[in-house]
Amino acid sequence: VALPDKPYLSAPGSSTAAGLYIGGSWRPAADGGVREIVNPYDASVLTVVSEATAADAAAAVAAARAAFDGGPWRAVPADERGAVLHRVADLLARDRAEIALMESLDTGKTLEEGGIDVDDVVAVFRYYAGLADKDAGRIVSAPEGVFSRVVYEPVGVCAMITPWNYPLLQLSWKVAPAIAAGDTMVVKPSEVTPVTTLKLVELVEEAGIPAGVVNLVLGSGATVGSALTEDPGVDLVSFTGGLDTGTRIMAAAAPTVKKVALELGGKNPNIVFDDVDLDTAVDYALSAAFFHSGQVCSAGARLIVHEDVHDAFTAELARRADAIVIGHPQGEGVRCGPLVSAEHRAKVEAAVARGTEEGARIIAGGRRPDDPELSRGYFYRPTVFVDCHRAMDIVQREVFGPVVTVERFRTEAEAVALGNDTDYGLSGGVWTADAARGERVAAALRHGTVWINDFGPYFPGAEWGGFGRSGVGRELGPAGLDEYREAKHIYRNL
Ligand code: NAD
């Protein structure tokens, strides 16, 4: 299975590529640099793309700045920006199969998961298409003789820096509201998985968005990412990725007082009471922990299970984890593909080794698969740890792989205390047949999303983001649009 032919994707072995999109035209990097993109299924080279320099990042910011300050974009009415977003959504839906394949080849997620991502991205574009012209501001109560109103204006030039786990999806949460708000932008995907970001830019161009509104640079965080966060021409940095990178970006944005929106990691509790149907709870716990091989910021990586059902629950969890079909991401019936890279798998393996050293016990996985067919790729078996304690690294640190820990609790208060015993605060789940208890626990958990008797679903209309060190600001929903606009109070003496 190969990637489709595209002008911005060069064949393996190529020494040239034209995959930067600046001011409405495709071009190579200033120094002609390229990067090989690897297929995580078998470590082969999937494609060759451009590798930007800091000068390319500056050129992209300048193009976005010019399009914002003087271009036609500012005069485009909100309903027309909404119509543009609908056109992009139509094009994404048209190319669903192609995009799902691109995402699957690039990230190692299954084709089915790639298709789900495209459907979610279409929904996000449609949501912000609808919202674009719904809320232009409001009249404010003022004394006699004064007319006061608040209007919303675009923030300006936005830099968008995204991770490798949901390349297209995470980007859509930024690009769609920014277009709705009337901003211009420079996007920089993860250097590990740039393919569907290139595809999105192709569709944005086809949808007829004016030159300079959406610009794309590819390359490393250290060179291209940091050039964007330091550039005085950028008004807002919206970042999704790891906690360490997030703290660096916040510091880099400080000298020029850029607005910063951060979506960082999570170590998300999934609390199971003793009154639930165990069969269902185990099923959901498995997909919460192992969907996309656990490389999900909101993965249910930390199970907290009532003492009375702990043994039955974990035995069944281990049995079903061992039965998960691991294999070719483009194959039929496969549930778990490879991890994204050799480097990332090494991190997961180090975390598992540390967990064992700390005294946690593995009851499923804990190793690579035996199948020789999979030996070239970055596969790792779904792994379950029991005998875990709240103070262990394996319980507190995000692994971002197919690894789940199980702790026990006795009382509701203990379950809540464990659920909140994290520096993060992205998401959490509670399983109980007692509706009032479910509501009490949901109210007590300090996390941006709480699921009662489910784990994972989200809607474009509901805000997404973190308490604590899981981030700053919100994506999706009306607040996800507000991140990309400034409120201005206009006061008039009559
Ligand atoms: P990462 O932080 O290593 O990289 C993310 C992006 O930041 C990449 O594009 C990278 O090139 C760039 N970058 C790296 N250093 C930079 C710097 N100094 N300046 C500017 N940019 C820089 O994260 P990752 O490994 O790609 O993704 C995994 C992480 O993302 C996990 O921690 C996960 O929890 C988090 N994540 C969070 C959410 C959420 O919604 N909260 C969603 C997906 C992933």
Residues whose N, C-alpha, C, O or C-beta is under 5 A from the ligand:
A	BS01	NAD	I161 T162 P163 W164 K188 P189 S190 E191 G219 S220 G221 A222 G225 S226 T240 G241 G242 L243 T245 R248 E263 L264 G265 G266 C297 S470
